[in-house]
Amino acid sequence: MTDVVVNLLCAGAAQGLVKSLQARFEGETGAALQARFGAVGVMKEALLGGAACDVMIVTDVMVVALQAAGALDAQPRAPLGRVRTGVAVRAGEPLPDIASPQALKASLLAASAVYFPDPQRATAGIHFAAVLGQLGIQAELAPRLRTFPNGATSMRELAAAAPGSIGCTQLTEILYTPGIALVGALPAAFELATVYSAAVAARATHPALAHRLVRMLAGPDSRALRAGSGFEFDSTEET
């Protein structure tokens, strides 16, 4: 068993991508990949709190801020792509209408429960809570709101929820979770498309392996995998 462990702090939006490439990374390097997934706010707190970290994947905005603070290496970050926020229901249930703000409001009000990630520290949770406020239905829905530490957990709970439940988080987390079905992205008026990037930690224990992991996750060889798991790219983007 290898004594070399590469530590990754990773936003939940990239969990499916990381797990898809983990065996390849470990096979090619002989190192073990120890990944911790969660809301971006939790990952930031972990890094600044001294958690072991060689590579970090969070929102591009947060990466830039952490580079400026000296917590992440100042070299150019590696964008993985853009992830939209969407709506999901349990697999096999009718897909509700979310094509417009009015339709989304009606579908949410009709739901038996509404599942989404932490409205304080998760990217999608913060945004969706704001959407509920803009729709003017947060108070009415309060008894039916179900929040969890991250999108992956909220979607797993949705899969086991009562009929008629609905959920919202990043598309990558919806597509990665068995037992739920993607309805679609939030309507244009409430669209949230978040760019996620990878960067090497300033105090990486294994910087060479960290750089290799970043290249594997964000390089051209993984572009098709990223696209299939919910990441989007500008038409002119080169990876």
TAGI-V713924 format. One record per pair of residues at least 4 apart in sequence whose ideal C-beta (glycine too) atoms are under 6 Angstrom apart, sorted by the first residue. I is the first residue (numbers start at 1). J is the second residue. Records with the same first field share a line. If there is no record, write none. Layout:
I = J + J
This chain:
2 = 30 + 31 + 32
4 = 31
5 = 32 + 34
6 = 31 + 33 + 54 + 206 + 209
7 = 34 + 52 + 53 + 54
8 = 35 + 55
9 = 36 + 43 + 46 + 47 + 53 + 56
10 = 14 + 18 + 35 + 37 + 57
11 = 40 + 57 + 58
12 = 37 + 150 + 151 + 152 + 173
13 = 83 + 170 + 172 + 196
14 = 18 + 57 + 196
15 = 37 + 152
16 = 172 + 176 + 229
17 = 226 + 229
18 = 35
20 = 225
21 = 25 + 216
22 = 33
23 = 27
25 = 29 + 33 + 213 + 216
26 = 33
29 = 209
31 = 209
38 = 42 + 43 + 150
39 = 118 + 121 + 122 + 150
40 = 58 + 59 + 62 + 123
41 = 121
42 = 121
43 = 58
45 = 49
46 = 51
47 = 53 + 71
53 = 201
54 = 201 + 204 + 206 + 210
55 = 200 + 210 + 213 + 214
56 = 199
57 = 198
58 = 62 + 63
59 = 194
60 = 195 + 197
63 = 77 + 197 + 199
66 = 71 + 72
67 = 72 + 74
70 = 202
71 = 202
72 = 199 + 201 + 202
73 = 200 + 202
77 = 197 + 199
78 = 198 + 214 + 218
79 = 195 + 197
80 = 196 + 218 + 231
81 = 226 + 231 + 232 + 233
82 = 193 + 195 + 232
83 = 170 + 171 + 172 + 194 + 230 + 231
84 = 171 + 185 + 193
85 = 124 + 127 + 170 + 186 + 192
86 = 171 + 174 + 182 + 184 + 185
87 = 98 + 168 + 183
88 = 167 + 174 + 180 + 182
89 = 93 + 166 + 181 + 183
90 = 180
91 = 179 + 180 + 181
95 = 183
96 = 107
97 = 103 + 107
98 = 103 + 104 + 107 + 183 + 184
99 = 103
100 = 187
101 = 187 + 189
104 = 187
105 = 135
111 = 164 + 166
112 = 162 + 164 + 165
113 = 144 + 146 + 161 + 165
114 = 141 + 144 + 145 + 166
115 = 146 + 154 + 157 + 158 + 167
116 = 125 + 128 + 154 + 168
117 = 122 + 124 + 125 + 148 + 150 + 151 + 154 + 169
118 = 122 + 125 + 149
119 = 125 + 126 + 129
122 = 150
123 = 194
124 = 128 + 151 + 169 + 170
127 = 192
128 = 168
131 = 190
132 = 137 + 138
133 = 138
137 = 141
141 = 145
148 = 153 + 154
149 = 153
151 = 169 + 170 + 173
152 = 173
154 = 169
155 = 173 + 177 + 180
158 = 165 + 167 + 180
159 = 179 + 180
161 = 165
169 = 173
171 = 230
172 = 229 + 230
174 = 182
175 = 230
186 = 190 + 191
198 = 214 + 217 + 218
200 = 204 + 210
204 = 210
206 = 210
214 = 218
215 = 219
220 = 239
222 = 226
223 = 239
226 = 231
233 = 237
